[in-house]
């Protein structure tokens, strides 16, 4: 067995923060997340596929939260 390095909780939180801050700072990444979610929800409803439907809902919720975060930052910076 190889000696695998473990990622500490602090490193994981730092990586997650970098990824989310990168996505939030790029408008062109938020729109596809929402569109993918909408397509997955529609497909899941048409084909009675609950797993795809739920994953699509998660994408839509993630897109909504990212848009909401951008709006909050915009309002905070421009009173």
BELFEN-V101185 format. One record per run of one state. SS is the DSSP state (~ for helix, > for strand, _ for the rest). FROM is the first residue (numbers start at 0). TO is the last residue. If there is no record, write none. Layout:
[[SS FROM TO] [SS FROM TO]]
//
This chain:
[[_ 0 7] [~ 8 24] [_ 25 25] [~ 26 45] [_ 46 48] [~ 49 76] [_ 77 78]]
//
